[in-house]
Amino acid sequence: MTVSTLVMPMSATASPTVAPEKTRQVTRKPYPNYKIIVLNDDVNTFQHVADCLTKYIPGMGNDRAWKLTHQIHNDGQAIVWVGPLEQAELYHSQLSRAGLTMAPLEQA
């Protein structure tokens, strides 16, 4: 039994492999959003929680504040706002200073 090997001769005019040119395309990633979560406690009244939400969360209406207040009471917590970190830090600290029990900020 004979085994033969096929060998291709190299051409003297073979062109070198050229790496593709790097593109200057920039991939933009949006900044992550953060969740503000208020926790239930035995200290704050429904009225105080609803008042704080309407006072410190922009665009928070009275009806929405009361729905979230009931969710906090019934479920133990509620996400009251989601958005950029800098604003989230501000609203979180304002609600905390007002006496609400807050979960740490977490990425949405």
N, CA, C and O atoms as a MOPAC input file, in Angstrom:
PM7 MOZYME 1SCF
protein

 N      0.84500 1    -1.17100 1     0.00000 1
 C      0.00000 1     0.00000 1     0.00000 1
 C      0.89700 1     1.24400 1     0.00000 1
 O      1.80300 1     1.36900 1     0.82400 1
 N      0.63800 1     2.13000 1    -0.90700 1
 C      1.46400 1     3.31500 1    -1.05000 1
 C      0.64300 1     4.54400 1    -0.67200 1
 O     -0.50600 1     4.67800 1    -1.09200 1
 N      1.22900 1     5.44000 1     0.11700 1
 C      0.57000 1     6.68200 1     0.49500 1
 C      1.27000 1     7.80000 1    -0.24000 1
 O      2.49400 1     7.92200 1    -0.18900 1
 N      0.49400 1     8.60900 1    -0.91900 1
 C      1.11600 1     9.74200 1    -1.60400 1
 C      0.62600 1    11.03500 1    -0.97400 1
 O     -0.50700 1    11.13300 1    -0.50400 1
 N      1.48700 1    11.99600 1    -0.97900 1
 C      1.15700 1    13.29600 1    -0.41100 1
 C      1.15200 1    14.30900 1    -1.52800 1
 O      2.08000 1    14.36700 1    -2.33500 1
 N      0.11400 1    15.10000 1    -1.57200 1
 C      0.01600 1    16.13600 1    -2.58000 1
 C      0.56700 1    17.41900 1    -1.99700 1
 O      0.07800 1    17.89800 1    -0.97400 1
 N      1.57200 1    17.97600 1    -2.63000 1
 C      2.20000 1    19.20600 1    -2.16400 1
 C      1.99100 1    20.26600 1    -3.22200 1
 O      2.31600 1    20.07000 1    -4.39300 1
 N      1.44100 1    21.39600 1    -2.79300 1
 C      1.20700 1    22.50100 1    -3.71600 1
 C      2.43400 1    23.39800 1    -3.67500 1
 O      2.85100 1    23.81200 1    -2.59400 1
 N      3.02100 1    23.70800 1    -4.82500 1
 C      4.17600 1    24.60600 1    -4.82400 1
 C      3.73100 1    26.03200 1    -4.49400 1
 O      2.64100 1    26.45500 1    -4.87800 1
 N      4.58700 1    26.76700 1    -3.77900 1
 C      4.28900 1    28.16100 1    -3.44600 1
 C      4.62800 1    29.03100 1    -4.62000 1
 O      5.69900 1    28.90500 1    -5.21400 1
 N      3.75200 1    29.88300 1    -4.94400 1
 C      3.96900 1    30.78600 1    -6.04900 1
 C      4.84000 1    31.94600 1    -5.59400 1
 O      4.69300 1    32.43000 1    -4.47200 1
 N      5.70400 1    32.37500 1    -6.41500 1
 C      6.57600 1    33.49300 1    -6.09000 1
 C      5.80300 1    34.80900 1    -6.09400 1
 O      6.26000 1    35.80700 1    -5.53800 1
 N      4.64100 1    34.80300 1    -6.71800 1
 C      3.85900 1    36.04100 1    -6.81300 1
 C      2.67000 1    36.04100 1    -5.86500 1
 O      1.76100 1    36.85700 1    -6.02100 1
 N      2.65700 1    35.15100 1    -4.89500 1
 C      1.54100 1    35.09700 1    -3.94500 1
 C      1.51500 1    36.37000 1    -3.12100 1
 O      2.54900 1    36.83600 1    -2.64300 1
 N      0.32500 1    36.92500 1    -2.96000 1
 C      0.22100 1    38.17600 1    -2.20200 1
 C      0.08600 1    37.86600 1    -0.71700 1
 O     -0.53200 1    36.87300 1    -0.33500 1
 N      0.66700 1    38.72100 1     0.11400 1
 C      0.57000 1    38.48500 1     1.56400 1
 C     -0.85600 1    38.72600 1     2.05300 1
 O     -1.62300 1    39.46000 1     1.43000 1
 N     -1.19400 1    38.10800 1     3.15800 1
 C     -2.51800 1    38.29600 1     3.74100 1
 C     -2.58100 1    39.68200 1     4.36500 1
 O     -1.68400 1    40.08500 1     5.10600 1
 N     -3.65200 1    40.40500 1     4.05600 1
 C     -3.80300 1    41.76100 1     4.57700 1
 C     -4.90800 1    41.76000 1     5.61600 1
 O     -6.02800 1    41.32300 1     5.34900 1
 N     -4.58600 1    42.25000 1     6.79700 1
 C     -5.58100 1    42.33200 1     7.87000 1
 C     -6.58600 1    43.43100 1     7.50900 1
 O     -6.20900 1    44.46000 1     6.94900 1
 N     -7.87300 1    43.21000 1     7.83300 1
 C     -8.86100 1    44.24400 1     7.54400 1
 C     -8.57200 1    45.50000 1     8.35800 1
 O     -8.11300 1    45.43700 1     9.49900 1
 N     -8.85100 1    46.62200 1     7.74800 1
 C     -8.60500 1    47.90000 1     8.41300 1
 C     -9.57900 1    48.08200 1     9.56700 1
 O    -10.76000 1    47.75000 1     9.46200 1
 N     -9.06500 1    48.61400 1    10.66900 1
 C     -9.92300 1    48.86200 1    11.83500 1
 C    -10.90300 1    49.97200 1    11.50700 1
 O    -10.54800 1    50.97600 1    10.88900 1
 N    -12.11900 1    49.77800 1    11.92400 1
 C    -13.10400 1    50.83300 1    11.70900 1
 C    -13.08800 1    51.76900 1    12.90700 1
 O    -12.70700 1    51.38600 1    14.01400 1
 N    -13.49500 1    52.96200 1    12.67000 1
 C    -13.53400 1    53.95600 1    13.74400 1
 C    -14.95100 1    54.10300 1    14.27700 1
 O    -15.30800 1    55.12900 1    14.85700 1
 N    -15.73900 1    53.08200 1    14.07600 1
 C    -17.12100 1    53.11500 1    14.54500 1
 C    -17.14900 1    53.01700 1    16.06000 1
 O    -16.46700 1    52.17800 1    16.64700 1
 N    -17.93200 1    53.86700 1    16.68400 1
 C    -18.04300 1    53.89200 1    18.13300 1
 C    -19.37200 1    53.26100 1    18.51500 1
 O    -20.42800 1    53.63800 1    18.00700 1
 N    -19.29800 1    52.30700 1    19.40900 1
 C    -20.52200 1    51.69600 1    19.92500 1
 C    -20.90300 1    52.43200 1    21.19100 1
 O    -20.14300 1    52.46300 1    22.15900 1
 N    -22.06700 1    53.01600 1    21.17800 1
 C    -22.51600 1    53.77200 1    22.34600 1
 C    -23.44500 1    52.91000 1    23.18500 1
 O    -24.40700 1    52.32600 1    22.68800 1
 N    -23.13100 1    52.85100 1    24.45100 1
 C    -23.98600 1    52.12300 1    25.38100 1
 C    -24.67100 1    53.15400 1    26.26500 1
 O    -24.01700 1    54.05600 1    26.78800 1
 N    -25.96900 1    53.02800 1    26.43300 1
 C    -26.65400 1    53.98900 1    27.30400 1
 C    -26.23200 1    53.77900 1    28.76200 1
 O    -25.87200 1    52.67700 1    29.17700 1
 N    -26.29100 1    54.86000 1    29.50600 1
 C    -26.00800 1    54.73700 1    30.93100 1
 C    -27.07800 1    53.86500 1    31.56800 1
 O    -28.23900 1    53.92600 1    31.16600 1
 N    -26.71300 1    53.06100 1    32.54600 1
 C    -27.72100 1    52.19600 1    33.17900 1
 C    -28.67600 1    53.01500 1    34.04500 1
 O    -28.31900 1    54.07400 1    34.56000 1
 N    -29.87000 1    52.51200 1    34.18900 1
 C    -30.85600 1    53.11800 1    35.08400 1
 C    -30.77700 1    52.44000 1    36.44500 1
 O    -30.30500 1    51.31000 1    36.57300 1
 N    -31.24700 1    53.15400 1    37.44900 1
 C    -31.25900 1    52.63800 1    38.81700 1
 C    -32.66300 1    52.73200 1    39.38700 1
 O    -33.43100 1    53.63200 1    39.04700 1
 N    -32.98400 1    51.78600 1    40.26200 1
 C    -34.31600 1    51.72300 1    40.87400 1
 C    -34.26800 1    52.28400 1    42.28500 1
 O    -33.35400 1    51.99900 1    43.05800 1
 N    -35.27200 1    53.08800 1    42.60000 1
 C    -35.46100 1    53.55000 1    43.97500 1
 C    -36.57600 1    52.69000 1    44.55300 1
 O    -37.69900 1    52.68100 1    44.04800 1
 N    -36.25000 1    51.97000 1    45.61700 1
 C    -37.20700 1    51.05900 1    46.25200 1
 C    -37.45100 1    51.51600 1    47.68100 1
 O    -36.51900 1    51.65500 1    48.47300 1
 N    -38.72800 1    51.75000 1    47.99900 1
 C    -39.11900 1    52.10400 1    49.36500 1
 C    -39.61500 1    50.82900 1    50.03700 1
 O    -40.38300 1    50.06400 1    49.45300 1
 N    -39.17100 1    50.61000 1    51.26200 1
 C    -39.54100 1    49.41900 1    52.02400 1
 C    -40.62000 1    49.74400 1    53.05300 1
 O    -40.71800 1    50.87100 1    53.54100 1
 N    -41.41100 1    48.75400 1    53.36600 1
 C    -42.42700 1    48.90600 1    54.41100 1
 C    -41.73800 1    48.96000 1    55.77900 1
 O    -40.69500 1    48.34100 1    55.99000 1
 N    -42.33400 1    49.69900 1    56.68300 1
 C    -41.84600 1    49.73100 1    58.05600 1
 C    -43.02800 1    49.99300 1    58.98500 1
 O    -44.14400 1    50.24000 1    58.52800 1
 N    -42.77800 1    49.93800 1    60.27400 1
 C    -43.83100 1    50.17100 1    61.26200 1
 C    -43.76100 1    51.58200 1    61.83500 1
 O    -44.38200 1    51.87400 1    62.85800 1
 N    -43.00700 1    52.45400 1    61.17600 1
 C    -42.78400 1    53.80000 1    61.68900 1
 C    -43.60200 1    54.84800 1    60.93800 1
 O    -44.26400 1    55.68300 1    61.55500 1
 N    -43.55600 1    54.80400 1    59.63100 1
 C    -44.17500 1    55.84600 1    58.81000 1
 C    -45.65100 1    55.58300 1    58.54500 1
 O    -46.07200 1    54.44600 1    58.32800 1
 N    -46.42000 1    56.65700 1    58.56700 1
 C    -47.84900 1    56.55100 1    58.25100 1
 C    -48.03600 1    56.53600 1    56.73700 1
 O    -47.15000 1    56.94300 1    55.98600 1
 N    -49.19400 1    56.06400 1    56.30300 1
 C    -49.53200 1    56.08900 1    54.88700 1
 C    -49.43900 1    57.52000 1    54.36200 1
 O    -48.88400 1    57.76100 1    53.28900 1
 N    -49.97600 1    58.45100 1    55.11200 1
 C    -50.00300 1    59.84900 1    54.69300 1
 C    -48.58600 1    60.39400 1    54.49000 1
 O    -48.31300 1    61.08400 1    53.50700 1
 N    -47.68600 1    60.07600 1    55.43100 1
 C    -46.30900 1    60.57200 1    55.33300 1
 C    -45.61300 1    60.00100 1    54.09500 1
 O    -44.92300 1    60.73100 1    53.38300 1
 N    -45.78700 1    58.70800 1    53.83700 1
 C    -45.15600 1    58.08100 1    52.67200 1
 C    -45.68700 1    58.71200 1    51.38700 1
 O    -44.90400 1    59.08000 1    50.51100 1
 N    -46.99400 1    58.83900 1    51.26800 1
 C    -47.58700 1    59.43100 1    50.06600 1
 C    -47.13200 1    60.88000 1    49.88900 1
 O    -46.83600 1    61.30000 1    48.77100 1
 N    -47.07400 1    61.64200 1    50.97500 1
 C    -46.62500 1    63.03500 1    50.91200 1
 C    -45.17000 1    63.12500 1    50.44200 1
 O    -44.83200 1    63.97800 1    49.62100 1
 N    -44.32400 1    62.25600 1    50.95600 1
 C    -42.90800 1    62.26000 1    50.56400 1
 C    -42.73800 1    61.90800 1    49.08100 1
 O    -41.92800 1    62.51200 1    48.37800 1
 N    -43.50000 1    60.94100 1    48.62800 1
 C    -43.39800 1    60.55400 1    47.21800 1
 C    -43.79200 1    61.70800 1    46.30000 1
 O    -43.11800 1    61.97300 1    45.30400 1
 N    -44.88200 1    62.39300 1    46.63600 1
 C    -45.31500 1    63.51200 1    45.78900 1
 C    -44.36000 1    64.69300 1    45.90100 1
 O    -44.20100 1    65.45100 1    44.94300 1
 N    -43.73100 1    64.85700 1    47.04200 1
 C    -42.82200 1    65.98700 1    47.24900 1
 C    -41.48500 1    65.78600 1    46.54100 1
 O    -40.96500 1    66.72400 1    45.93600 1
 N    -40.92200 1    64.58800 1    46.60500 1
 C    -39.55000 1    64.37600 1    46.14700 1
 C    -39.40900 1    63.68400 1    44.79300 1
 O    -38.35100 1    63.79100 1    44.17200 1
 N    -40.41500 1    62.99200 1    44.32200 1
 C    -40.31900 1    62.30900 1    43.03100 1
 C    -41.01100 1    63.17700 1    41.97900 1
 O    -42.22700 1    63.36100 1    42.03800 1
 N    -40.26100 1    63.70800 1    41.02600 1
 C    -40.85400 1    64.58300 1    40.01100 1
 C    -41.96500 1    63.88500 1    39.22000 1
 O    -41.83700 1    62.73000 1    38.81500 1
 N    -43.04400 1    64.61600 1    39.01700 1
 C    -44.15400 1    64.08900 1    38.23800 1
 C    -45.03700 1    63.09600 1    38.97200 1
 O    -45.95500 1    62.52900 1    38.37800 1
 N    -44.77700 1    62.87600 1    40.24700 1
 C    -45.56800 1    61.91500 1    41.02500 1
 C    -46.89000 1    62.57000 1    41.41300 1
 O    -46.92400 1    63.55700 1    42.14800 1
 N    -47.96100 1    62.00300 1    40.90700 1
 C    -49.28700 1    62.49800 1    41.25600 1
 C    -49.77600 1    61.87200 1    42.54800 1
 O    -49.23600 1    60.86800 1    43.01200 1
 N    -50.78700 1    62.46900 1    43.11300 1
 C    -51.34500 1    61.99700 1    44.37800 1
 C    -51.88900 1    60.56900 1    44.26400 1
 O    -51.64700 1    59.74000 1    45.14000 1
 N    -52.62100 1    60.28500 1    43.18600 1
 C    -53.18600 1    58.93500 1    43.00500 1
 C    -52.09200 1    57.88000 1    42.90100 1
 O    -52.17800 1    56.82500 1    43.52900 1
 N    -51.06600 1    58.16500 1    42.10900 1
 C    -49.95400 1    57.21500 1    41.95000 1
 C    -49.21400 1    57.03200 1    43.28000 1
 O    -48.82200 1    55.91600 1    43.62100 1
 N    -49.02500 1    58.10900 1    44.02100 1
 C    -48.33700 1    58.02300 1    45.32100 1
 C    -49.11100 1    57.11700 1    46.27100 1
 O    -48.51300 1    56.31200 1    46.98500 1
 N    -50.42700 1    57.24100 1    46.28600 1
 C    -51.23300 1    56.39900 1    47.17400 1
 C    -51.21800 1    54.94200 1    46.73800 1
 O    -51.19600 1    54.04900 1    47.58400 1
 N    -51.23100 1    54.68400 1    45.43000 1
 C    -51.13800 1    53.29900 1    44.93800 1
 C    -49.80900 1    52.67900 1    45.35600 1
 O    -49.76400 1    51.53400 1    45.80800 1
 N    -48.72400 1    53.44600 1    45.20100 1
 C    -47.41800 1    52.93800 1    45.61500 1
 C    -47.33400 1    52.74100 1    47.12700 1
 O    -46.72200 1    51.78200 1    47.59800 1
 N    -47.94400 1    53.64100 1    47.87800 1
 C    -47.95600 1    53.51400 1    49.34200 1
 C    -48.65600 1    52.21400 1    49.75700 1
 O    -48.17700 1    51.50600 1    50.64300 1
 N    -49.76200 1    51.90900 1    49.13200 1
 C    -50.46700 1    50.65000 1    49.42800 1
 C    -49.64300 1    49.44100 1    48.98000 1
 O    -49.63300 1    48.41100 1    49.65500 1
 N    -48.95500 1    49.56500 1    47.84600 1
 C    -48.09600 1    48.46900 1    47.39900 1
 C    -46.95600 1    48.24100 1    48.39400 1
 O    -46.61800 1    47.09800 1    48.70200 1
 N    -46.37000 1    49.31700 1    48.88800 1
 C    -45.31200 1    49.19900 1    49.89800 1
 C    -45.83900 1    48.45700 1    51.12100 1
 O    -45.17900 1    47.56300 1    51.65000 1
 N    -47.03100 1    48.83700 1    51.56300 1
 C    -47.62800 1    48.21200 1    52.74800 1
 C    -47.96900 1    46.73800 1    52.50100 1
 O    -47.67600 1    45.88100 1    53.33500 1
 N    -48.58600 1    46.45100 1    51.35600 1
 C    -49.06000 1    45.08500 1    51.08000 1
 C    -47.95800 1    44.13000 1    50.63200 1
 O    -47.95500 1    42.96200 1    51.02100 1
 N    -47.02200 1    44.62000 1    49.81600 1
 C    -45.97800 1    43.75400 1    49.25800 1
 C    -44.64300 1    43.86500 1    49.99300 1
 O    -43.72200 1    43.08900 1    49.73900 1
 N    -44.54600 1    44.82900 1    50.90000 1
 C    -43.29700 1    45.00600 1    51.63500 1
 C    -42.33300 1    45.97100 1    50.97700 1
 O    -41.35400 1    46.39200 1    51.59400 1
 N    -42.60200 1    46.32800 1    49.72500 1
 C    -41.73800 1    47.25900 1    49.00800 1
 C    -42.38900 1    47.66700 1    47.69900 1
 O    -43.33000 1    47.02900 1    47.22600 1
 N    -41.86800 1    48.75000 1    47.11900 1
 C    -42.31400 1    49.16800 1    45.78700 1
 C    -41.20700 1    49.97000 1    45.12800 1
 O    -40.49500 1    50.73300 1    45.78100 1
 N    -41.07600 1    49.78600 1    43.83100 1
 C    -40.17100 1    50.60800 1    43.03600 1
 C    -40.92700 1    51.90100 1    42.74900 1
 O    -41.96500 1    51.88500 1    42.08800 1
 N    -40.40600 1    53.01100 1    43.24200 1
 C    -41.11900 1    54.27700 1    43.11400 1
 C    -40.56800 1    55.16500 1    42.00200 1
 O    -41.22200 1    56.12400 1    41.59100 1
 N    -39.36000 1    54.84900 1    41.51000 1
 C    -38.77300 1    55.64600 1    40.43500 1
 C    -37.63300 1    54.85900 1    39.82100 1
 O    -36.93700 1    54.11800 1    40.51600 1
 N    -37.43800 1    55.01900 1    38.50600 1
 C    -36.31400 1    54.40900 1    37.79000 1
 C    -35.72000 1    55.46300 1    36.87300 1
 O    -36.44400 1    56.14200 1    36.14400 1
 N    -34.39400 1    55.60100 1    36.91100 1
 C    -33.74600 1    56.57700 1    36.04500 1
 C    -32.25100 1    56.62800 1    36.27500 1
 O    -31.68100 1    55.75300 1    36.92800 1
 N    -31.61200 1    57.67100 1    35.72800 1
 C    -30.15900 1    57.80600 1    35.82000 1
 C    -29.64900 1    57.88100 1    37.26000 1
 O    -30.35000 1    58.33900 1    38.16300 1
 N    -28.41900 1    57.42400 1    37.44900 1
 C    -27.83500 1    57.30200 1    38.78600 1
 C    -27.82100 1    58.61500 1    39.56700 1
 O    -28.20400 1    58.63700 1    40.73600 1
 N    -27.39100 1    59.69700 1    38.94600 1
 C    -27.26800 1    60.95500 1    39.68800 1
 C    -28.61300 1    61.40800 1    40.26300 1
 O    -28.69200 1    61.81200 1    41.42300 1
 N    -29.65500 1    61.34000 1    39.45700 1
 C    -30.98900 1    61.70700 1    39.95100 1
 C    -31.46700 1    60.70500 1    40.99700 1
 O    -32.05500 1    61.08800 1    42.00800 1
 N    -31.21400 1    59.42100 1    40.75000 1
 C    -31.62800 1    58.38100 1    41.69400 1
 C    -30.99000 1    58.60800 1    43.06000 1
 O    -31.64200 1    58.44000 1    44.09100 1
 N    -29.71900 1    58.98700 1    43.06600 1
 C    -29.03500 1    59.25100 1    44.33900 1
 C    -29.69200 1    60.42000 1    45.07900 1
 O    -29.87300 1    60.36900 1    46.29500 1
 N    -30.04200 1    61.45900 1    44.34300 1
 C    -30.68200 1    62.61500 1    44.96000 1
 C    -32.03400 1    62.24000 1    45.57000 1
 O    -32.28000 1    62.51200 1    46.74500 1
 N    -32.90600 1    61.61900 1    44.77800 1
 C    -34.24400 1    61.27600 1    45.27500 1
 C    -34.16300 1    60.27400 1    46.42400 1
 O    -34.92000 1    60.36100 1    47.39000 1
 N    -33.24000 1    59.32500 1    46.30800 1
 C    -33.05500 1    58.31900 1    47.35400 1
 C    -32.66100 1    58.99600 1    48.66800 1
 O    -33.21500 1    58.68100 1    49.72200 1
 N    -31.70700 1    59.92200 1    48.60300 1
 C    -31.26000 1    60.57900 1    49.83600 1
 C    -32.35200 1    61.48300 1    50.40700 1
 O    -32.48700 1    61.57600 1    51.62700 1
 N    -33.12900 1    62.14600 1    49.56200 1
 C    -34.21800 1    62.98900 1    50.05300 1
 C    -35.27900 1    62.16000 1    50.75800 1
 O    -35.75500 1    62.54200 1    51.82600 1
 N    -35.65300 1    61.03200 1    50.17400 1
 C    -36.65500 1    60.15800 1    50.80300 1
 C    -36.11900 1    59.57300 1    52.10500 1
 O    -36.84800 1    59.45300 1    53.09000 1
 N    -34.85700 1    59.21700 1    52.09900 1
 C    -34.23400 1    58.66500 1    53.30000 1
 C    -34.19700 1    59.70600 1    54.42100 1
 O    -34.53000 1    59.40300 1    55.56700 1
 N    -33.79100 1    60.93100 1    54.08400 1
 C    -33.74400 1    62.00600 1    55.08300 1
 C    -35.13400 1    62.34900 1    55.61700 1
 O    -35.27400 1    62.83600 1    56.73900 1
 N    -36.15400 1    62.09100 1    54.80500 1
 C    -37.53400 1    62.34400 1    55.25000 1
 C    -38.03600 1    61.23700 1    56.16500 1
 O    -39.14500 1    61.32000 1    56.69300 1
 N    -37.22800 1    60.20300 1    56.35700 1
 C    -37.56800 1    59.14300 1    57.29300 1
 C    -38.09400 1    57.86000 1    56.69500 1
 O    -38.43500 1    56.93400 1    57.43100 1
 N    -38.17000 1    57.77900 1    55.35900 1
 C    -38.64400 1    56.53900 1    54.75000 1
 C    -37.56500 1    55.48400 1    54.82600 1
 O    -36.37500 1    55.79700 1    54.81500 1
 N    -37.98500 1    54.22500 1    54.90400 1
 C    -37.04700 1    53.11100 1    54.94000 1
 C    -36.74900 1    52.71500 1    53.49400 1
 O    -37.64200 1    52.33200 1    52.73800 1
 N    -35.48100 1    52.81800 1    53.13500 1
 C    -35.07800 1    52.64600 1    51.74800 1
 C    -34.19700 1    51.41400 1    51.55100 1
 O    -33.36200 1    51.09100 1    52.39500 1
 N    -34.39900 1    50.73300 1    50.42300 1
 C    -33.48200 1    49.69600 1    50.00800 1
 C    -32.29800 1    50.38900 1    49.33100 1
 O    -32.44900 1    51.50300 1    48.82700 1
 N    -31.13400 1    49.75800 1    49.30900 1
 C    -30.00800 1    50.35900 1    48.57700 1
 C    -30.37300 1    50.51500 1    47.10900 1
 O    -31.16300 1    49.73600 1    46.57600 1
 N    -29.80100 1    51.51900 1    46.45700 1
 C    -30.01900 1    51.68500 1    45.01700 1
 C    -29.54000 1    50.44000 1    44.31100 1
 O    -28.50800 1    49.87100 1    44.66500 1
 N    -30.29200 1    50.01700 1    43.30900 1
 C    -29.83200 1    48.87200 1    42.50900 1
 C    -30.08700 1    49.14900 1    41.05300 1
 O    -31.03400 1    49.83600 1    40.67200 1
 N    -29.20500 1    48.58800 1    40.25000 1
 C    -29.30400 1    48.79200 1    38.80600 1
 C    -30.56100 1    48.12100 1    38.27100 1
 O    -30.89500 1    46.99600 1    38.64100 1
 N    -31.24300 1    48.83400 1    37.39800 1
 C    -32.48900 1    48.31300 1    36.81700 1
 C    -32.19700 1    47.30400 1    35.73400 1
 O    -33.12200 1    46.76000 1    35.13200 1

